[in-house]
Amino acid sequence: MPVAPVLNIGETLHRFALTMPAPNRILYHHAEQGKFTMPSSKAAKPTAIQYNWLQRGLTQPGGKLPLFDTNGRQVPAKTVQACIKHGWAEPWFANPLKPDWLVCKLTARGRKMAKDGAE
């Protein structure tokens, strides 16, 4: 079955963001507008699962973060949202086949975290 092309990625992502719970929707809106800043916190460190997920983006073109873990299970939305919240990952584009999946890429801050283990 052919898939309709996504003509306006921004609009598609905005519609997706509206389905998020309020705190995440606000974070996403600020990221989309280029106003997203997290207070720098030396205490903010990724969990082992978050760290492993971020590291897998280092070897991908453009820093794309995988949708599935090494066992073939979908990366938990909680992990994705936590990394976005801390500024280690950012939404990249809408997935037209699975609009409920959030495709993300590493930010400069996330790339540094994944390489060095510290910001």
N, CA, C and O atoms as a GROMACS GRO file, in nm:
protein
  476
    1MET      N    1   0.084  -0.117   0.000
    1MET     CA    2   0.000   0.000   0.000
    1MET      C    3   0.089   0.124   0.000
    1MET      O    4   0.177   0.135   0.086
    2PRO      N    5   0.070   0.217  -0.093
    2PRO     CA    6   0.155   0.336  -0.097
    2PRO      C    7   0.127   0.427   0.022
    2PRO      O    8   0.015   0.436   0.072
    3VAL      N    9   0.231   0.492   0.063
    3VAL     CA   10   0.221   0.584   0.176
    3VAL      C   11   0.223   0.726   0.121
    3VAL      O   12   0.305   0.760   0.036
    4ALA      N   13   0.131   0.808   0.170
    4ALA     CA   14   0.127   0.947   0.127
    4ALA      C   15   0.252   1.019   0.176
    4ALA      O   16   0.290   1.002   0.292
    5PRO      N   17   0.314   1.099   0.090
    5PRO     CA   18   0.435   1.169   0.135
    5PRO      C   19   0.401   1.273   0.241
    5PRO      O   20   0.292   1.332   0.242
    6VAL      N   21   0.494   1.294   0.328
    6VAL     CA   22   0.476   1.396   0.432
    6VAL      C   23   0.522   1.528   0.371
    6VAL      O   24   0.640   1.547   0.345
    7LEU      N   25   0.426   1.618   0.348
    7LEU     CA   26   0.458   1.743   0.281
    7LEU      C   27   0.518   1.844   0.376
    7LEU      O   28   0.603   1.924   0.337
    8ASN      N   29   0.474   1.842   0.498
    8ASN     CA   30   0.521   1.941   0.593
    8ASN      C   31   0.562   1.870   0.721
    8ASN      O   32   0.479   1.839   0.806
    9ILE      N   33   0.691   1.842   0.734
    9ILE     CA   34   0.742   1.769   0.850
    9ILE      C   35   0.710   1.844   0.979
    9ILE      O   36   0.670   1.784   1.079
   10GLY      N   37   0.729   1.977   0.977
   10GLY     CA   38   0.703   2.056   1.098
   10GLY      C   39   0.560   2.040   1.146
   10GLY      O   40   0.536   2.024   1.265
   11GLU      N   41   0.465   2.044   1.051
   11GLU     CA   42   0.324   2.030   1.089
   11GLU      C   43   0.296   1.890   1.142
   11GLU      O   44   0.222   1.874   1.239
   12THR      N   45   0.355   1.789   1.080
   12THR     CA   46   0.336   1.652   1.124
   12THR      C   47   0.391   1.633   1.265
   12THR      O   48   0.326   1.572   1.350
   13LEU      N   49   0.512   1.686   1.290
   13LEU     CA   50   0.570   1.675   1.424
   13LEU      C   51   0.487   1.751   1.526
   13LEU      O   52   0.471   1.707   1.639
   14HIS      N   53   0.435   1.867   1.483
   14HIS     CA   54   0.352   1.946   1.574
   14HIS      C   55   0.226   1.868   1.612
   14HIS      O   56   0.188   1.866   1.729
   15ARG      N   57   0.162   1.802   1.514
   15ARG     CA   58   0.043   1.721   1.544
   15ARG      C   59   0.080   1.606   1.637
   15ARG      O   60   0.004   1.572   1.728
   16PHE      N   61   0.198   1.546   1.615
   16PHE     CA   62   0.242   1.437   1.702
   16PHE      C   63   0.262   1.491   1.844
   16PHE      O   64   0.224   1.425   1.941
   17ALA      N   65   0.322   1.609   1.856
   17ALA     CA   66   0.350   1.667   1.988
   17ALA      C   67   0.221   1.692   2.065
   17ALA      O   68   0.221   1.684   2.188
   18LEU      N   69   0.113   1.722   1.995
   18LEU     CA   70  -0.013   1.748   2.063
   18LEU      C   71  -0.068   1.624   2.134
   18LEU      O   72  -0.151   1.636   2.223
   19THR      N   73  -0.021   1.506   2.093
   19THR     CA   74  -0.066   1.382   2.157
   19THR      C   75   0.013   1.351   2.284
   19THR      O   76  -0.022   1.260   2.359
   20MET      N   77   0.122   1.426   2.308
   20MET     CA   78   0.207   1.401   2.424
   20MET      C   79   0.143   1.457   2.550
   20MET      O   80   0.062   1.549   2.543
   21PRO      N   81   0.178   1.402   2.667
   21PRO     CA   82   0.133   1.462   2.793
   21PRO      C   83   0.187   1.604   2.804
   21PRO      O   84   0.288   1.638   2.743
   22ALA      N   85   0.118   1.686   2.883
   22ALA     CA   86   0.149   1.830   2.891
   22ALA      C   87   0.297   1.864   2.911
   22ALA      O   88   0.349   1.945   2.834
   23PRO      N   89   0.370   1.807   3.009
   23PRO     CA   90   0.509   1.848   3.028
   23PRO      C   91   0.594   1.820   2.905
   23PRO      O   92   0.674   1.904   2.865
   24ASN      N   93   0.576   1.703   2.844
   24ASN     CA   94   0.654   1.668   2.726
   24ASN      C   95   0.616   1.754   2.606
   24ASN      O   96   0.701   1.791   2.525
   25ARG      N   97   0.487   1.786   2.596
   25ARG     CA   98   0.440   1.870   2.487
   25ARG      C   99   0.506   2.008   2.495
   25ARG      O  100   0.545   2.064   2.393
   26ILE      N  101   0.518   2.062   2.615
   26ILE     CA  102   0.581   2.192   2.633
   26ILE      C  103   0.729   2.185   2.598
   26ILE      O  104   0.780   2.273   2.529
   27LEU      N  105   0.798   2.081   2.644
   27LEU     CA  106   0.940   2.064   2.611
   27LEU      C  107   0.957   2.053   2.461
   27LEU      O  108   1.047   2.116   2.404
   28TYR      N  109   0.872   1.974   2.396
   28TYR     CA  110   0.884   1.955   2.252
   28TYR      C  111   0.859   2.087   2.179
   28TYR      O  112   0.931   2.119   2.084
   29HIS      N  113   0.759   2.164   2.223
   29HIS     CA  114   0.728   2.290   2.158
   29HIS      C  115   0.848   2.385   2.163
   29HIS      O  116   0.881   2.449   2.064
   30HIS      N  117   0.912   2.392   2.279
   30HIS     CA  118   1.028   2.481   2.291
   30HIS      C  119   1.144   2.431   2.205
   30HIS      O  120   1.216   2.512   2.147
   31ALA      N  121   1.162   2.301   2.195
   31ALA     CA  122   1.268   2.246   2.111
   31ALA      C  123   1.239   2.278   1.965
   31ALA      O  124   1.329   2.315   1.890
   32GLU      N  125   1.114   2.264   1.925
   32GLU     CA  126   1.073   2.291   1.788
   32GLU      C  127   1.096   2.438   1.751
   32GLU      O  128   1.133   2.468   1.638
   33GLN      N  129   1.075   2.528   1.845
   33GLN     CA  130   1.091   2.670   1.820
   33GLN      C  131   1.236   2.717   1.835
   33GLN      O  132   1.265   2.835   1.816
   34GLY      N  133   1.326   2.627   1.870
   34GLY     CA  134   1.466   2.663   1.888
   34GLY      C  135   1.491   2.735   2.020
   34GLY      O  136   1.595   2.798   2.037
   35LYS      N  137   1.397   2.725   2.113
   35LYS     CA  138   1.410   2.794   2.241
   35LYS      C  139   1.438   2.696   2.354
   35LYS      O  140   1.436   2.733   2.471
   36PHE      N  141   1.465   2.573   2.320
   36PHE     CA  142   1.480   2.470   2.422
   36PHE      C  143   1.617   2.482   2.489
   36PHE      O  144   1.720   2.464   2.423
   37THR      N  145   1.619   2.509   2.614
   37THR     CA  146   1.743   2.510   2.690
   37THR      C  147   1.717   2.442   2.824
   37THR      O  148   1.616   2.466   2.889
   38MET      N  149   1.806   2.359   2.860
   38MET     CA  150   1.798   2.294   2.991
   38MET      C  151   1.902   2.359   3.080
   38MET      O  152   2.014   2.387   3.036
   39PRO      N  153   1.867   2.383   3.204
   39PRO     CA  154   1.969   2.436   3.294
   39PRO      C  155   2.082   2.335   3.305
   39PRO      O  156   2.058   2.215   3.323
   40SER      N  157   2.206   2.382   3.294
   40SER     CA  158   2.316   2.287   3.302
   40SER      C  159   2.324   2.235   3.444
   40SER      O  160   2.318   2.310   3.542
   41SER      N  161   2.337   2.107   3.453
   41SER     CA  162   2.342   2.044   3.584
   41SER      C  163   2.453   1.941   3.582
   41SER      O  164   2.452   1.848   3.501
   42LYS      N  165   2.547   1.956   3.668
   42LYS     CA  166   2.656   1.860   3.675
   42LYS      C  167   2.605   1.724   3.724
   42LYS      O  168   2.667   1.621   3.698
   43ALA      N  169   2.491   1.725   3.794
   43ALA     CA  170   2.437   1.600   3.849
   43ALA      C  171   2.363   1.519   3.744
   43ALA      O  172   2.341   1.399   3.764
   44ALA      N  173   2.325   1.581   3.632
   44ALA     CA  174   2.249   1.509   3.530
   44ALA      C  175   2.340   1.411   3.456
   44ALA      O  176   2.428   1.452   3.379
   45LYS      N  177   2.318   1.286   3.480
   45LYS     CA  178   2.394   1.180   3.412
   45LYS      C  179   2.295   1.078   3.359
   45LYS      O  180   2.194   1.049   3.424
   46PRO      N  181   2.323   1.024   3.241
   46PRO     CA  182   2.230   0.926   3.187
   46PRO      C  183   2.237   0.794   3.263
   46PRO      O  184   2.341   0.757   3.319
   47THR      N  185   2.125   0.724   3.263
   47THR     CA  186   2.124   0.589   3.319
   47THR      C  187   2.201   0.500   3.222
   47THR      O  188   2.237   0.544   3.113
   48ALA      N  189   2.227   0.378   3.260
   48ALA     CA  190   2.299   0.285   3.173
   48ALA      C  191   2.224   0.263   3.042
   48ALA      O  192   2.286   0.258   2.935
   49ILE      N  193   2.093   0.250   3.049
   49ILE     CA  194   2.012   0.229   2.928
   49ILE      C  195   2.019   0.352   2.838
   49ILE      O  196   2.035   0.339   2.716
   50GLN      N  197   2.007   0.471   2.896
   50GLN     CA  198   2.015   0.594   2.818
   50GLN      C  199   2.154   0.609   2.756
   50GLN      O  200   2.166   0.644   2.638
   51TYR      N  201   2.256   0.582   2.833
   51TYR     CA  202   2.395   0.595   2.785
   51TYR      C  203   2.419   0.500   2.667
   51TYR      O  204   2.477   0.540   2.566
   52ASN      N  205   2.376   0.375   2.680
   52ASN     CA  206   2.394   0.278   2.571
   52ASN      C  207   2.320   0.322   2.445
   52ASN      O  208   2.372   0.307   2.334
   53TRP      N  209   2.199   0.376   2.462
   53TRP     CA  210   2.120   0.423   2.348
   53TRP      C  211   2.191   0.540   2.280
   53TRP      O  212   2.200   0.545   2.158
   54LEU      N  213   2.241   0.634   2.359
   54LEU     CA  214   2.312   0.750   2.304
   54LEU      C  215   2.438   0.707   2.231
   54LEU      O  216   2.469   0.761   2.125
   55GLN      N  217   2.511   0.611   2.285
   55GLN     CA  218   2.634   0.563   2.220
   55GLN      C  219   2.607   0.501   2.084
   55GLN      O  220   2.690   0.512   1.994
   56ARG      N  221   2.494   0.437   2.068
   56ARG     CA  222   2.462   0.374   1.940
   56ARG      C  223   2.441   0.478   1.830
   56ARG      O  224   2.454   0.447   1.712
   57GLY      N  225   2.409   0.601   1.868
   57GLY     CA  226   2.393   0.708   1.770
   57GLY      C  227   2.525   0.758   1.715
   57GLY      O  228   2.528   0.821   1.610
   58LEU      N  229   2.636   0.731   1.784
   58LEU     CA  230   2.767   0.778   1.739
   58LEU      C  231   2.810   0.716   1.606
   58LEU      O  232   2.882   0.779   1.529
   59THR      N  233   2.765   0.596   1.579
   59THR     CA  234   2.808   0.527   1.457
   59THR      C  235   2.710   0.543   1.341
   59THR      O  236   2.734   0.491   1.232
   60GLN      N  237   2.600   0.614   1.364
   60GLN     CA  238   2.498   0.629   1.261
   60GLN      C  239   2.512   0.762   1.186
   60GLN      O  240   2.554   0.861   1.245
   61PRO      N  241   2.477   0.764   1.058
   61PRO     CA  242   2.483   0.890   0.983
   61PRO      C  243   2.395   0.996   1.048
   61PRO      O  244   2.279   0.970   1.081
   62GLY      N  245   2.449   1.114   1.067
   62GLY     CA  246   2.374   1.224   1.125
   62GLY      C  247   2.344   1.207   1.273
   62GLY      O  248   2.272   1.287   1.331
   63GLY      N  249   2.399   1.103   1.335
   63GLY     CA  250   2.374   1.079   1.477
   63GLY      C  251   2.236   1.021   1.505
   63GLY      O  252   2.184   1.034   1.616
   64LYS      N  253   2.175   0.955   1.403
   64LYS     CA  254   2.041   0.897   1.421
   64LYS      C  255   2.044   0.795   1.534
   64LYS      O  256   2.131   0.709   1.541
   65LEU      N  257   1.946   0.808   1.622
   65LEU     CA  258   1.934   0.715   1.733
   65LEU      C  259   1.839   0.602   1.695
   65LEU      O  260   1.737   0.626   1.631
   66PRO      N  261   1.872   0.479   1.733
   66PRO     CA  262   1.791   0.364   1.690
   66PRO      C  263   1.653   0.361   1.755
   66PRO      O  264   1.633   0.411   1.866
   67LEU      N  265   1.559   0.302   1.683
   67LEU     CA  266   1.424   0.284   1.735
   67LEU      C  267   1.415   0.158   1.821
   67LEU      O  268   1.326   0.144   1.904
   68PHE      N  269   1.511   0.064   1.799
   68PHE     CA  270   1.508  -0.065   1.868
   68PHE      C  271   1.639  -0.089   1.939
   68PHE      O  272   1.744  -0.043   1.895
   69ASP      N  273   1.632  -0.162   2.051
   69ASP     CA  274   1.754  -0.196   2.124
   69ASP      C  275   1.824  -0.313   2.055
   69ASP      O  276   1.778  -0.361   1.952
   70THR      N  277   1.935  -0.358   2.112
   70THR     CA  278   2.014  -0.464   2.050
   70THR      C  279   1.942  -0.599   2.050
   70THR      O  280   1.981  -0.690   1.978
   71ASN      N  281   1.836  -0.612   2.132
   71ASN     CA  282   1.757  -0.736   2.135
   71ASN      C  283   1.634  -0.729   2.045
   71ASN      O  284   1.554  -0.822   2.042
   72GLY      N  285   1.618  -0.617   1.972
   72GLY     CA  286   1.505  -0.604   1.881
   72GLY      C  287   1.379  -0.548   1.943
   72GLY      O  288   1.275  -0.543   1.878
   73ARG      N  289   1.387  -0.504   2.068
   73ARG     CA  290   1.270  -0.444   2.134
   73ARG      C  291   1.273  -0.294   2.112
   73ARG      O  292   1.379  -0.233   2.103
   74GLN      N  293   1.155  -0.234   2.103
   74GLN     CA  294   1.146  -0.090   2.085
   74GLN      C  295   1.206  -0.019   2.206
   74GLN      O  296   1.182  -0.057   2.321
   75VAL      N  297   1.285   0.085   2.180
   75VAL     CA  298   1.342   0.165   2.289
   75VAL      C  299   1.226   0.230   2.363
   75VAL      O  300   1.141   0.291   2.300
   76PRO      N  301   1.221   0.218   2.494
   76PRO     CA  302   1.108   0.274   2.570
   76PRO      C  303   1.094   0.426   2.548
   76PRO      O  304   1.194   0.498   2.545
   77ALA      N  305   0.971   0.471   2.534
   77ALA     CA  306   0.943   0.614   2.515
   77ALA      C  307   0.996   0.694   2.632
   77ALA      O  308   1.037   0.809   2.616
   78LYS      N  309   0.996   0.634   2.751
   78LYS     CA  310   1.047   0.701   2.871
   78LYS      C  311   1.196   0.734   2.854
   78LYS      O  312   1.240   0.841   2.895
   79THR      N  313   1.271   0.644   2.795
   79THR     CA  314   1.414   0.667   2.769
   79THR      C  315   1.433   0.780   2.670
   79THR      O  316   1.515   0.869   2.691
   80VAL      N  317   1.356   0.777   2.562
   80VAL     CA  318   1.365   0.879   2.457
   80VAL      C  319   1.330   1.015   2.515
   80VAL      O  320   1.403   1.112   2.495
   81GLN      N  321   1.218   1.024   2.586
   81GLN     CA  322   1.174   1.152   2.641
   81GLN      C  323   1.273   1.206   2.744
   81GLN      O  324   1.295   1.327   2.749
   82ALA      N  325   1.332   1.121   2.825
   82ALA     CA  326   1.430   1.166   2.924
   82ALA      C  327   1.553   1.224   2.855
   82ALA      O  328   1.606   1.326   2.899
   83CYS      N  329   1.598   1.160   2.748
   83CYS     CA  330   1.715   1.212   2.675
   83CYS      C  331   1.684   1.344   2.606
   83CYS      O  332   1.769   1.432   2.598
   84ILE      N  333   1.562   1.358   2.555
   84ILE     CA  334   1.521   1.485   2.495
   84ILE      C  335   1.516   1.593   2.602
   84ILE      O  336   1.563   1.705   2.582
   85LYS      N  337   1.460   1.559   2.716
   85LYS     CA  338   1.446   1.654   2.827
   85LYS      C  339   1.583   1.707   2.871
   85LYS      O  340   1.596   1.826   2.902
   86HIS      N  341   1.684   1.621   2.875
   86HIS     CA  342   1.817   1.661   2.918
   86HIS      C  343   1.898   1.727   2.806
   86HIS      O  344   2.009   1.775   2.829
   87GLY      N  345   1.843   1.728   2.686
   87GLY     CA  346   1.913   1.792   2.574
   87GLY      C  347   2.016   1.704   2.507
   87GLY      O  348   2.100   1.755   2.432
   88TRP      N  349   2.012   1.574   2.532
   88TRP     CA  350   2.107   1.482   2.470
   88TRP      C  351   2.058   1.434   2.334
   88TRP      O  352   2.138   1.392   2.250
   89ALA      N  353   1.929   1.439   2.311
   89ALA     CA  354   1.868   1.397   2.185
   89ALA      C  355   1.764   1.500   2.145
   89ALA      O  356   1.716   1.577   2.228
   90GLU      N  357   1.731   1.500   2.017
   90GLU     CA  358   1.626   1.590   1.969
   90GLU      C  359   1.546   1.520   1.861
   90GLU      O  360   1.599   1.437   1.788
   91PRO      N  361   1.417   1.552   1.851
   91PRO     CA  362   1.336   1.494   1.743
   91PRO      C  363   1.396   1.532   1.609
   91PRO      O  364   1.441   1.645   1.589
   92TRP      N  365   1.397   1.436   1.515
   92TRP     CA  366   1.459   1.461   1.387
   92TRP      C  367   1.355   1.478   1.278
   92TRP      O  368   1.347   1.583   1.215
   93PHE      N  369   1.274   1.375   1.256
   93PHE     CA  370   1.169   1.385   1.154
   93PHE      C  371   1.058   1.288   1.188
   93PHE      O  372   1.074   1.197   1.270
   94ALA      N  373   0.944   1.309   1.124
   94ALA     CA  374   0.828   1.222   1.146
   94ALA      C  375   0.845   1.094   1.066
   94ALA      O  376   0.893   1.097   0.952
   95ASN      N  377   0.806   0.984   1.125
   95ASN     CA  378   0.809   0.855   1.057
   95ASN      C  379   0.671   0.835   0.995
   95ASN      O  380   0.575   0.809   1.067
   96PRO      N  381   0.658   0.847   0.861
   96PRO     CA  382   0.526   0.837   0.800
   96PRO      C  383   0.462   0.699   0.815
   96PRO      O  384   0.339   0.688   0.811
   97LEU      N  385   0.543   0.595   0.831
   97LEU     CA  386   0.486   0.460   0.845
   97LEU      C  387   0.435   0.434   0.986
   97LEU      O  388   0.336   0.363   1.005
   98LYS      N  389   0.501   0.491   1.084
   98LYS     CA  390   0.462   0.475   1.225
   98LYS      C  391   0.467   0.611   1.292
   98LYS      O  392   0.566   0.644   1.358
   99PRO      N  393   0.362   0.692   1.277
   99PRO     CA  394   0.366   0.828   1.331
   99PRO      C  395   0.378   0.834   1.483
   99PRO      O  396   0.412   0.940   1.537
  100ASP      N  397   0.352   0.724   1.553
  100ASP     CA  398   0.365   0.726   1.698
  100ASP      C  399   0.510   0.702   1.744
  100ASP      O  400   0.539   0.713   1.863
  101TRP      N  401   0.600   0.669   1.650
  101TRP     CA  402   0.741   0.651   1.684
  101TRP      C  403   0.814   0.782   1.664
  101TRP      O  404   0.797   0.848   1.562
  102LEU      N  405   0.894   0.820   1.760
  102LEU     CA  406   0.967   0.946   1.754
  102LEU      C  407   1.110   0.916   1.709
  102LEU      O  408   1.187   0.854   1.782
  103VAL      N  409   1.145   0.961   1.588
  103VAL     CA  410   1.279   0.943   1.534
  103VAL      C  411   1.366   1.058   1.584
  103VAL      O  412   1.333   1.175   1.563
  104CYS      N  413   1.476   1.024   1.650
  104CYS     CA  414   1.560   1.126   1.712
  104CYS      C  415   1.704   1.116   1.663
  104CYS      O  416   1.745   1.016   1.604
  105LYS      N  417   1.778   1.222   1.690
  105LYS     CA  418   1.922   1.224   1.661
  105LYS      C  419   1.993   1.286   1.780
  105LYS      O  420   1.932   1.353   1.864
  106LEU      N  421   2.123   1.261   1.786
  106LEU     CA  422   2.205   1.318   1.893
  106LEU      C  423   2.218   1.468   1.877
  106LEU      O  424   2.226   1.519   1.765
  107THR      N  425   2.221   1.539   1.987
  107THR     CA  426   2.256   1.681   1.986
  107THR      C  427   2.407   1.688   2.011
  107THR      O  428   2.470   1.586   2.041
  108ALA      N  429   2.465   1.805   2.000
  108ALA     CA  430   2.608   1.821   2.029
  108ALA      C  431   2.636   1.780   2.174
  108ALA      O  432   2.737   1.716   2.204
  109ARG      N  433   2.545   1.818   2.261
  109ARG     CA  434   2.559   1.782   2.403
  109ARG      C  435   2.550   1.630   2.422
  109ARG      O  436   2.624   1.573   2.502
  110GLY      N  437   2.458   1.566   2.349
  110GLY     CA  438   2.442   1.422   2.358
  110GLY      C  439   2.561   1.348   2.300
  110GLY      O  440   2.602   1.244   2.353
  111ARG      N  441   2.616   1.401   2.191
  111ARG     CA  442   2.735   1.339   2.131
  111ARG      C  443   2.852   1.343   2.230
  111ARG      O  444   2.926   1.246   2.245
  112LYS      N  445   2.868   1.457   2.298
  112LYS     CA  446   2.975   1.468   2.397
  112LYS      C  447   2.952   1.372   2.512
  112LYS      O  448   3.045   1.309   2.561
  113MET      N  449   2.827   1.362   2.556
  113MET     CA  450   2.792   1.271   2.666
  113MET      C  451   2.823   1.126   2.626
  113MET      O  452   2.878   1.050   2.705
  114ALA      N  453   2.787   1.090   2.504
  114ALA     CA  454   2.807   0.952   2.459
  114ALA      C  455   2.955   0.918   2.441
  114ALA      O  456   2.997   0.805   2.467
  115LYS      N  457   3.035   1.016   2.397
  115LYS     CA  458   3.178   0.992   2.377
  115LYS      C  459   3.254   0.990   2.508
  115LYS      O  460   3.330   0.898   2.536
  116ASP      N  461   3.233   1.096   2.588
  116ASP     CA  462   3.314   1.115   2.708
  116ASP      C  463   3.253   1.059   2.835
  116ASP      O  464   3.323   1.033   2.933
  117GLY      N  465   3.121   1.038   2.833
  117GLY     CA  466   3.053   0.995   2.954
  117GLY      C  467   3.024   1.110   3.049
  117GLY      O  468   2.975   1.089   3.160
  118ALA      N  469   3.055   1.232   3.005
  118ALA     CA  470   3.030   1.352   3.086
  118ALA      C  471   3.008   1.470   2.994
  118ALA      O  472   3.055   1.472   2.880
  119GLU      N  473   2.935   1.568   3.044
  119GLU     CA  474   2.908   1.688   2.964
  119GLU      C  475   3.023   1.785   2.975
  119GLU      O  476   3.019   1.892   2.915
   0.00000   0.00000   0.00000
